[in-house]
């Protein structure tokens, strides 16, 4: 997602595939696109070798967003709320509120359609 919460790329995977395993694949799908994109914010599940891969192979900085050390309980993390807000927007669409589809490609298409609808709504209101 960009800083406005609009989806740049979508990868839907089965539940038994970890985020870390698919992080490199997401970077590969974004290679050659979004040329002005320099910094990627990610949660701690993407920490490790993926940071180095993003820098050396793709010329982008992968910055892990961490909660402040003194935080106890829930606290809004910087940049993370953008992702959570977008997921809430997507959850308003009935087909995305539960996993009704059998194929990941169908889920990805539904996410793209929901974001197209969201962007058209924003254009019509302005």
N, C-alpha and C positions, 0 to 999 in steps of 0.2 A: 504494500500500500504506500501511497505517497503521503505527504504531510497533511493533505486534506482528507485522507481516509478513503481515497479512491483506489480500487484494486489495479495493480500493475500487472501482476501475474498470479495465476492460480495453479496449485498442484493438489489434487485430492488423492490420498493414498489410503490403503486399508489400515485398520487400527493397529495391526501388528508391525507396522513400519514406523520407526522413530523419526522425529524431526531432524535429528542430526544426520541420519542416513540419507535423507532427501534434500538436505540443504545444498549440497554440491550440485545436485541435479537442477534445483531451482536457479542457482547461479548460472548454470549452463544454458538454461532456457532464456535467461535474460541477456546473455552475451550478445553484443552487437546491437542491442536495443537500449533505449533510455540512456543515451550517450552523456547527458548532463548529470546523471545520477553518480554521485561520488561516494556517499556515505549510506550504509545500510545499518539500521538499528535492529537488533534481534534480542530475544530473551536468552537466558542462560543455557537452554537446551542446545543452542548452536555454538557454544564455546568450544575452543580447542583448535583442531587442525583447520577447520573451515575458515577461521579468521585469516590464517596464512594463505590459504588457497584463494580467498577473495582478493587479497592484496597482490599476490604474485601473478596469478593467472588472469584476473579480471580487472585489475587496476582500481579496485574499490575497497573502501575501508569498511569492515564489518565490526561494528561497535556493539558490545554486549551491554544491554541496559540492566543494571543491577539495582536492587533496593538499597537504600542507605543502611549502613552498618548499625546505626542506632535505632532502626525501625523495629517496633514491636507490634505485631498484629498486621492488619490491613493498612496499606498506604498506597496511594496512587504513584506508580512509577513513571518517570519522565518518558514520554513518547509511547509508552505502552497503552495509554488510554485511547490513543488514536485507533489502534488495532481493535481494542475492546468495543469501541463505539461502532466501528464498521461491522463487527460480528453481530452486534445488537441490531443494526439496520438489516442485515441479511436474515436474522432470525425472525423478522416480521413477515417474511415471505413463507407461506404455508409449505411449499415444496422444500424449503431449506430448514424448516424448524425441526424436522426429523429426517432421517436418511431413508427416503422412499425408493431411491433408485438403486439398481444393482451394479451399474457400471460407473467407475470414477469419472469417465468422460462426460456422462450425463450430468453429474453433480457440478463439474467445472462449467459446463454450458449454462446450467441454471444460475450459478453465481454470476457469470458474465451478463446474463439477461437481467438479473436483479440489479446489478450495478448500472446497466444501461438505463433501466427504468428510473433508478435513483438520480442519475445525471440528467435525464430528460426532465424530471420533476424540478430539479434545481434550475435548469435553464428556463422553464416555463414560469417559475415564480419570480425570476429576476428580470 
